[in-house]
Amino acid sequence: MSVKIIVSLEVENFDHFKSVFEKGRPYREQAGISESDAYRNIDSQKSAYVIGTATSKEVFIEFFTSDAQKERMQNAGSKPAGPPIFLEG
């Protein structure tokens, strides 16, 4: 069973964040996270959301809390704005 994930982020510059995010796609796919896309909040330029699919909640948490991912997020000028939301259909 796969799960959908929604992550709310604070970003310094969305265009820079999106560029770094796209370069990280292979890392996400290797970890079992697919169909991931980043979106800018129209009403708040420093607010973004990432929506993706993971093979499990545990897989996502392991990836998201890894030191490597924390470093990638820092390099992208982003940080979590709240806990991830996990959905199943």
N, C-alpha and C positions, 0 to 999 in steps of 0.2 A: 504494500500500500504506500502511495506517495502522499506528501502533504504540500499544501501551498503555504508560502511564508510571505508575510508583509513586514518589512523593516522600515521604520521611520528614522530618518537621519537629519542631522544638522550639517550643512555643507557651507564652506567658505565661498566657493565659486562652483556653480553647478557644471559649467562646461569643463573645467579641469577635473572635477570629480567624475563626470561621465567618461572622459578620456581614460582615466586610470581604471575605472570600473570595467570598461570594455577590454582593456589589456589583461584584466584578471579573470576573464571568462575561462581560460583553460584550467586555472586552479579550482574554480567552482565546479566545472564539469568533472574534473578528476576526483573531487570529493563527493560526487553524487548529487550535485545541485545543477538543475537544468532550467531552461526557459526563463532565465533571469533577465529582467530589464529594469532600468532606472528611470524614474519620472520626477520632474520638477513640479513642485506645488505652485500653481499659477498665482495664488494669492500671497505666497511667501517665498521669495527668491532664495532664501537660505534653508529651505525645507525641501527634502526629497524623500521619495519612497522607492524601495526596491521590492519587486514582486518576483518570486521564483518558485520552483518546485524542487523538493528534496526527496530522497528515498525514504527518509524518516526524520522525525524531530531531533533525535539523537545525533544523526549525521550532521544536520545543520548546526546544532549547538557546538559540536566538536570543531567544525570548521570555523564558525563565527568567533569562537573564543580562543582560537589558536593564536600564538604569538605572531606568526607570519601574517595572518589576516588583520590583526590589530595594527601591524606595521603598514600594511597596504592601505588601510583606512586612514591612518595618520598621514601617509604620503598623499592621499587623495583630498586631504583637508576635510574629512568627515568624522562624525562621531554619532553613536546611537542617540536618538531623542526619546527612546523608550524601549521597553522589551519587545522582541519580535512577537508577531501574532501568527499562530499556527492554525490552519484551516484544513478540514477534510471534507470530501464531498461524497 
